[in-house]
Amino acid sequence: MRSMKQWIHRILHEQDGATAVEYGLIAALVVIAMIGALSSMSGTTIQMWNSVSTNVVDATK
């Protein structure tokens, strides 16, 4: 029973790996923010390239 208490105490109080988990969470949030920003800009980017394409086609006629 004593070893079980020691194991639980060690699990609750050890900080090993906590920093890695925190960095992982921060990286995940950054990626989610980037995906959100890129997806919100996609419509504008598509419209811009369609306009460029139309202008190039019109200029070559």
C-alpha positions as CSV (number, residue, x, y, z in Angstrom):
1,M,0.0,0.0,0.0
2,R,2.9,2.3,0.8
3,S,4.3,2.0,-2.7
4,M,0.9,2.9,-4.2
5,K,0.8,6.0,-2.1
6,Q,4.4,6.9,-3.2
7,W,3.4,6.3,-6.8
8,I,0.3,8.6,-6.6
9,H,2.3,11.2,-4.7
10,R,5.1,11.1,-7.4
11,I,2.6,11.3,-10.3
12,L,0.8,14.3,-8.7
13,H,4.0,16.2,-7.8
14,E,6.5,15.5,-10.6
15,Q,7.0,18.3,-13.1
16,D,8.9,16.2,-15.7
17,G,7.3,16.6,-19.1
18,A,5.0,19.4,-18.0
19,T,7.0,22.0,-20.0
20,A,6.9,19.8,-23.1
21,V,3.1,19.4,-22.8
22,E,2.8,23.2,-22.4
23,Y,4.9,23.8,-25.5
24,G,2.8,21.2,-27.4
25,L,-0.4,23.0,-26.4
26,I,1.0,26.4,-27.5
27,A,2.1,24.9,-30.8
28,A,-1.3,23.4,-31.4
29,L,-3.0,26.8,-30.7
30,V,-0.7,28.5,-33.1
31,V,-1.5,26.0,-35.8
32,I,-5.2,26.4,-35.2
33,A,-4.9,30.1,-35.4
34,M,-2.9,29.8,-38.7
35,I,-5.5,27.5,-40.2
36,G,-8.3,29.9,-39.2
37,A,-6.5,32.9,-40.7
38,L,-5.6,31.1,-43.9
39,S,-9.1,29.8,-44.4
40,S,-10.6,33.2,-43.9
41,M,-8.3,34.6,-46.5
42,S,-8.8,31.9,-49.1
43,G,-11.9,33.5,-50.6
44,T,-10.1,36.8,-51.2
45,T,-7.0,35.0,-52.6
46,I,-9.1,33.0,-55.0
47,Q,-10.9,36.2,-56.2
48,M,-7.5,37.9,-56.7
49,W,-6.1,35.1,-58.8
50,N,-9.2,34.9,-60.9
51,S,-8.9,38.6,-61.6
52,V,-5.3,38.2,-62.5
53,S,-6.1,35.3,-64.8
54,T,-8.9,37.3,-66.5
55,N,-6.6,40.3,-67.0
56,V,-3.9,38.2,-68.5
57,V,-6.3,36.5,-70.9
58,D,-7.8,39.9,-71.9
59,A,-4.3,41.3,-72.4
60,T,-3.3,38.5,-74.7
61,K,-6.3,38.9,-77.0
